[in-house]
Amino acid sequence: MLSRTAALLLPAFGRLRITADPVSAAATNPAPDTADTVPTVAPGSIVAANHTSLSDPVVVLAALHRLGARPVVLATAGLWRIPLLGTLLRHEGHIAVHRGTARAAESLDAAAEALAAGRVVLIYGEGGLPRRRDSGELPPGPFRSGLARLAHATGAPVVPLGQAGSRRLTSGGTAKQLAGLATAPVRRPGLHVHLGAPLHLPADTAEATARAHRAVTAAWAAASRHAADRHTADRHTATR
C-alpha cells in the first residue's frame, strides 16, 4: 500500500523520470514517462539507495512501484511510533532498525528472511540523512557495514540506485520543509532515479562496503546529471 500510495501521490508534487545503465537495461521494458528503458528489479534483490531527504523514500518507492517492485524497507525504528504510519509499516512487513541497541542485528536477520522469500529489500547504506540544510545535492556519505553483511549472508545481488531532486521537495529545517511541500504542486520539480547494473559483492566486509558505496555514488552522479539537465531545460523553456 505504501508503494502504491507513493506512486499515486508523487506526480502531484514532482515529475519523476527513471533511467538505467546500459548493461542493466539489456533485457527490460520501457516504463511510462521515461525516454530510456529501465530494468525490472529481480525478486530477491537488495536495492541500495542514497539518502538525501525525508521525501526521497517516497521518490524511490514510486520509482520501484513503476518497475513492478514492492520492496521491504529497512527504516529507523522511530517511524513505527508514528500513528497510522507505524500500523502500515507493521502490516506490510517493513523492517525496523534499532540503531545503537542490542536489537540492531535483528533487522538484518529479518531482511535475510524477506530475501529468501523472494522479496526485494530496500536499504539505505548511509544509515542517516546529510546535515546540509539547503536544497543542493550531496554525494552519498560513508556507508555502514550492514549492506555488505546482508549481501554476504544471503548471496543476494545488489542493485545500486541513485536519486536526485528530492531535496527540492524537502530539505532544511521544519519550516522550510513544510514550505517546500506546500509549494511543490506549483513548482513540480524534476525528480530522477537512476539504476546501476546489479553487482555481487565480495566476502570481505570493508571491500564490499567500499564497492557498494562507489556503485551507489556513480548511480547518484548519473541521476544528478539528468536532473540538472532537466532543470536547465525547464528554466530555458520558461524564459522563452
C-alpha positions as a printed NumPy array, in Angstrom:
array([[  0.   ,   0.   ,   0.   ],
       [  2.824,   2.429,   0.805],
       [  4.429,   1.867,  -2.596],
       [  1.141,   2.349,  -4.399],
       [  0.341,   5.451,  -2.347],
       [  3.752,   6.915,  -3.16 ],
       [  3.223,   6.215,  -6.869],
       [ -0.208,   7.885,  -6.799],
       [  0.795,  10.97 ,  -4.806],
       [  4.202,  11.794,  -6.229],
       [  3.017,  13.109,  -9.64 ],
       [  1.21 ,  15.919,  -7.813],
       [  4.489,  17.086,  -6.257],
       [  7.098,  16.466,  -8.937],
       [  7.946,  14.86 , -12.269],
       [  9.688,  11.51 , -11.96 ],
       [ 11.958,  10.071, -14.635],
       [ 13.839,   6.766, -14.45 ],
       [ 16.967,   5.742, -16.345],
       [ 19.418,   2.885, -16.068],
       [ 22.926,   1.864, -17.031],
       [ 23.012,   0.198, -20.479],
       [ 24.053,  -3.151, -19.01 ],
       [ 21.169,  -3.237, -16.557],
       [ 18.716,  -2.208, -19.252],
       [ 19.619,  -5.097, -21.564],
       [ 16.522,  -7.223, -21.13 ],
       [ 13.885,  -4.803, -19.995],
       [ 10.784,  -2.89 , -20.976],
       [ 10.073,   0.828, -21.324],
       [  8.375,   2.494, -18.379],
       [  5.756,   5.243, -18.727],
       [  7.056,   8.807, -18.897],
       [ 10.669,   7.737, -19.474],
       [ 12.749,   8.088, -22.589],
       [ 15.035,   5.184, -21.728],
       [ 14.452,   1.542, -20.975],
       [ 14.593,   0.675, -17.314],
       [ 15.293,  -2.63 , -15.587],
       [ 12.908,  -4.832, -13.737],
       [ 14.349,  -5.461, -10.286],
       [ 14.694,  -9.213,  -9.821],
       [ 12.983, -10.857,  -6.841],
       [ 15.395, -11.484,  -4.001],
       [ 17.493,  -8.389,  -4.797],
       [ 18.834,  -5.763,  -2.426],
       [ 18.244,  -2.221,  -3.669],
       [ 20.854,   0.116,  -2.17 ],
       [ 19.829,   3.782,  -2.436],
       [ 21.37 ,   7.097,  -1.453],
       [ 19.588,   9.069,   1.268],
       [ 19.36 ,  12.862,   0.967],
       [ 15.938,  13.984,   2.164],
       [ 12.918,  12.959,   4.206],
       [ 10.968,  12.76 ,   0.947],
       [ 13.3  ,  10.53 ,  -1.04 ],
       [ 11.783,   7.253,   0.26 ],
       [  8.58 ,   8.374,  -1.476],
       [ 10.521,   9.032,  -4.683],
       [ 12.29 ,   5.666,  -4.511],
       [  9.14 ,   3.708,  -3.642],
       [  7.267,   5.368,  -6.519],
       [ 10.079,   4.506,  -8.933],
       [ 10.258,   0.897,  -7.782],
       [  6.475,   0.603,  -7.965],
       [  6.673,   1.725, -11.587],
       [  9.185,  -1.073, -12.164],
       [  6.884,  -3.643, -10.587],
       [  8.806,  -3.992,  -7.312],
       [  7.155,  -3.716,  -3.895],
       [ 10.139,  -3.611,  -1.556],
       [ 10.504,  -4.341,   2.105],
       [ 12.15 ,  -1.213,   3.531],
       [ 14.701,  -1.076,   6.323],
       [ 13.991,   2.171,   8.197],
       [ 14.664,   3.758,  11.543],
       [ 12.542,   2.283,  14.312],
       [ 11.2  ,   5.707,  15.293],
       [  8.855,   5.644,  12.309],
       [  6.959,   2.762,  13.87 ],
       [  5.882,   5.095,  16.719],
       [  4.035,   7.427,  14.317],
       [  0.267,   6.772,  14.387],
       [ -1.116,   5.138,  11.238],
       [  2.306,   5.051,   9.559],
       [  3.564,   2.606,  12.168],
       [  0.498,   0.421,  11.641],
       [  1.053,   0.387,   7.882],
       [  4.746,  -0.412,   8.274],
       [  3.986,  -3.357,  10.544],
       [  1.152,  -4.602,   8.328],
       [  3.305,  -4.581,   5.189],
       [  6.264,  -6.306,   6.813],
       [  8.759,  -3.441,   6.668],
       [ 11.734,  -3.772,   8.97 ],
       [ 12.529,  -1.504,  11.915],
       [ 16.209,  -0.747,  12.504],
       [ 17.024,  -0.166,  16.191],
       [ 20.325,   1.612,  15.705],
       [ 22.771,   1.679,  18.58 ],
       [ 20.974,  -1.052,  20.516],
       [ 21.413,  -4.784,  21.077],
       [ 18.482,  -5.31 ,  18.677],
       [ 20.244,  -3.706,  15.7  ],
       [ 21.287,  -7.064,  14.235],
       [ 17.679,  -8.267,  14.21 ],
       [ 16.922,  -6.095,  11.192],
       [ 19.487,  -7.949,   9.057],
       [ 18.004, -11.312,  10.102],
       [ 14.538, -10.108,   9.109],
       [ 15.886,  -8.748,   5.817],
       [ 17.555, -12.092,   5.077],
       [ 14.24 , -13.856,   5.631],
       [ 12.498, -11.436,   3.258],
       [ 15.115, -12.028,   0.565],
       [ 14.802, -15.795,   0.986],
       [ 11.064, -15.394,   0.417],
       [ 11.738, -13.604,  -2.872],
       [ 11.067, -10.082,  -1.655],
       [ 13.054,  -7.053,  -2.765],
       [ 14.738,  -5.302,   0.152],
       [ 15.445,  -1.552,   0.106],
       [ 18.308,  -0.369,   2.296],
       [ 19.983,   2.991,   2.78 ],
       [ 23.665,   2.278,   3.225],
       [ 24.401,   5.635,   4.846],
       [ 22.007,   4.97 ,   7.704],
       [ 21.025,   8.634,   8.033],
       [ 20.481,  11.997,   6.372],
       [ 23.115,  14.626,   5.48 ],
       [ 23.411,  17.739,   7.626],
       [ 23.259,  20.125,   4.671],
       [ 20.285,  22.473,   5.014],
       [ 19.923,  23.95 ,   1.515],
       [ 18.414,  22.131,  -1.46 ],
       [ 21.746,  21.308,  -3.103],
       [ 22.695,  17.746,  -3.95 ],
       [ 25.294,  15.846,  -1.946],
       [ 27.096,  12.614,  -2.872],
       [ 26.377,   9.64 ,  -0.62 ],
       [ 28.112,   9.76 ,   2.75 ],
       [ 30.072,   6.834,   4.237],
       [ 28.221,   3.532,   4.273],
       [ 27.676,   1.39 ,   7.335],
       [ 28.587,  -2.285,   7.125],
       [ 25.04 ,  -3.682,   7.252],
       [ 24.556,  -3.73 ,   3.475],
       [ 27.766,  -5.704,   2.912],
       [ 26.97 ,  -8.139,   5.712],
       [ 23.453,  -8.736,   4.406],
       [ 24.699,  -9.329,   0.854],
       [ 27.381, -11.751,   2.082],
       [ 24.971, -13.674,   4.312],
       [ 22.366, -14.108,   1.584],
       [ 24.31 , -14.019,  -1.68 ],
       [ 21.708, -11.574,  -2.973],
       [ 22.61 ,  -9.222,  -5.835],
       [ 22.808,  -5.528,  -5.002],
       [ 21.123,  -3.029,  -7.311],
       [ 22.658,   0.452,  -6.885],
       [ 20.042,   3.201,  -7.013],
       [ 20.809,   6.906,  -7.19 ],
       [ 18.123,   9.534,  -6.802],
       [ 18.318,  13.296,  -7.192],
       [ 15.8  ,  16.098,  -6.849],
       [ 14.043,  15.097,  -3.653],
       [ 15.869,  17.859,  -1.762],
       [ 13.862,  20.303,  -3.873],
       [ 10.779,  18.787,  -2.227],
       [ 12.007,  18.777,   1.368],
       [ 15.275,  19.986,   2.875],
       [ 16.455,  22.192,   5.704],
       [ 14.555,  22.953,   8.895],
       [ 10.939,  22.107,   9.668],
       [  9.505,  25.392,   8.358],
       [ 11.45 ,  25.129,   5.102],
       [ 10.41 ,  21.505,   4.606],
       [  6.747,  22.353,   5.106],
       [  7.086,  25.273,   2.7  ],
       [  8.738,  23.002,   0.166],
       [  5.873,  20.526,   0.306],
       [  3.279,  23.294,   0.141],
       [  4.781,  24.855,  -2.998],
       [  5.826,  21.63 ,  -4.742],
       [  2.467,  21.158,  -6.547],
       [  3.081,  24.519,  -8.227],
       [  6.813,  24.062,  -8.842],
       [  6.641,  20.332,  -9.657],
       [ 10.43 ,  19.873,  -9.601],
       [ 12.138,  17.253, -11.721],
       [ 12.957,  14.059,  -9.821],
       [ 15.337,  11.493, -11.216],
       [ 16.104,   7.887, -10.306],
       [ 18.96 ,   6.023, -11.969],
       [ 19.664,   2.317, -11.522],
       [ 23.08 ,   0.787, -11.966],
       [ 23.85 ,  -2.742, -13.039],
       [ 23.313,  -5.384, -10.325],
       [ 26.515,  -6.497,  -8.648],
       [ 27.635,  -9.301,  -6.373],
       [ 29.744,  -8.026,  -3.527],
       [ 32.917,  -9.743,  -2.301],
       [ 33.049, -11.526,   1.032],
       [ 35.356,  -9.003,   2.686],
       [ 33.11 ,  -6.526,   4.507],
       [ 35.335,  -3.476,   4.064],
       [ 35.895,  -4.112,   0.364],
       [ 32.216,  -4.88 ,  -0.196],
       [ 31.154,  -1.708,   1.593],
       [ 33.556,   0.384,  -0.492],
       [ 32.399,  -1.236,  -3.73 ],
       [ 28.731,  -0.687,  -2.908],
       [ 29.441,   2.923,  -1.991],
       [ 31.201,   3.538,  -5.313],
       [ 28.335,   1.962,  -7.26 ],
       [ 25.623,   3.969,  -5.492],
       [ 27.706,   7.14 ,  -5.851],
       [ 28.   ,   6.511,  -9.596],
       [ 24.217,   5.984,  -9.834],
       [ 23.644,   9.178,  -7.836],
       [ 26.021,  11.115, -10.131],
       [ 24.089,   9.912, -13.18 ],
       [ 20.771,  10.867, -11.576],
       [ 22.167,  14.28 , -10.643],
       [ 23.354,  14.95 , -14.197],
       [ 19.978,  14.03 , -15.626],
       [ 18.161,  16.14 , -13.016],
       [ 20.431,  19.146, -13.637],
       [ 19.981,  18.893, -17.404],
       [ 16.232,  18.741, -16.976],
       [ 16.212,  21.705, -14.591],
       [ 18.253,  23.755, -17.079],
       [ 15.908,  22.798, -19.912],
       [ 12.879,  23.765, -17.817],
       [ 14.363,  27.166, -16.998],
       [ 15.219,  27.728, -20.658],
       [ 11.668,  26.884, -21.682],
       [ 10.227,  29.16 , -19.001],
       [ 12.22 ,  32.159, -20.26 ],
       [ 11.136,  31.839, -23.876]])
